[in-house]
């Protein structure tokens, strides 16, 4: 037996509607489309979380040295983000497709226009093939009597111990101080990655995503006064039988509908959408 149900915060399950095979199939199809979207955008969320953890540490009084780990996590999720999207777009549209070219154009734009992107593109290779550099951490009082932190790497160390730097980055280094502060560069890198993510998302079937989102959101009218998470419920009509709950990605659907404008998804500054799958 298959039904549409709602599970409240007290884990009480209410049944809203018995589903025909066709209705169940339709809900499952639209749900799968949004779950796939969540998977496609997961790497950006991991990168964003790493950035937020790094920024959060800068605003605490934590004296332990966690900066190395968090900077390395930013580098790791940055690389994974790029690899994931390129692989996904090639799989979906073909290795020589226009979509792949548009994605590469977006990454090339960031490389050509932002030192931070060029630097970290080489820096992640440095960390992978050479070593983790020594991060110099300094704190100081600014003109507002607030404590600020500066995390720097030695330019000479990076150049002398690694011959894999891009020629353009080597030229960039000539205009950089001996100690390069990575904090503003990480902030700038986040903006670059956000723009690339925006480009990649808009290569997807936005009309299809919007259609599936509206369909799932229309199911909320069946809730009535009940509050909780909508789910497909599957079980045998036998006392004590095991039950299977597949939660609908309602928050993802809501995010897509609220941030879609003329076949384009707009990524807000505070990206907070998630899947409701449990």
C-alpha positions, 0 to 999 in steps of 0.5 A: 500500500502506498500513501502520501503522509506527513510526519510531525516533529513528535514522529506522529504520522498522518495519512493524507491520501491513498495513491494510485500506481500512476500518482506514486510514479509521478511523485517519485519521478519529480522527487528524483529530479530534485534529489539529482539537483541536490547531488549536483550542487552538493560540492558547492555546499561542501566548499561553502561550508569549508569557507564558513568554518574558516571564517567562523574560526577567525571570529572566535577566541579559539587559541588552538591552531585549526587554520591549517586544516581548514585552509586545506579543506577549502583547497580540497573542496575547491578541487572537488567542486571543479572536478565534479561539475566538469564530470557531470556536465560532460556526462550529461551533455557530451565531452565536446558539447557547447555546455562543456565549452561554456563551463570552461569559459566560466572557469577561464574567466575567473582564472584570467581576471582574479589573482586569487583564483590563479593562486589557489589553482596552483596552491592546491597543486603545491600542497598535493605534490610538495608539502603543506607550507608554513602558515604565519599567523599574526593577530593585531588591533585595528583602529576600532580596537578589534582583534584581527588575524592575518594568515600568510604564506612566504612567497619565496618558499612557494617559488623555490620549492615548486616548479609547477607554478603557472607562468602568469602566477609567477609574474603575479608574485612579483607584485605581491608582498613577501608574505601573502595574506590568504584571508582576502584571497579566500574571500575572493575565491569564494565569489569566483566559485559562486559565479562558476556554480551559477553558470553550471546550474543554469546549464541544467534543465531549469524549466524541468526543475521548476516544473517538478518543484511546482508539482511537489509544492502543490502537494502541500495543499493536501496537508490541511492543518497538519504540520510536518514533513511530507513523505511517500509512505509504503507498507503492507496493510498488516499490523506490525508490518515494516514501514518505508518513508521517502521524504519529499525534497520540499525545501529544495523545491521551495528554493528553486521556485523562489530563486528562478527568474526567466529560466535562470536560477539565481544563487542568493548570498545566503544559500541555505537550501537543503534536501528533506530526504531522511 
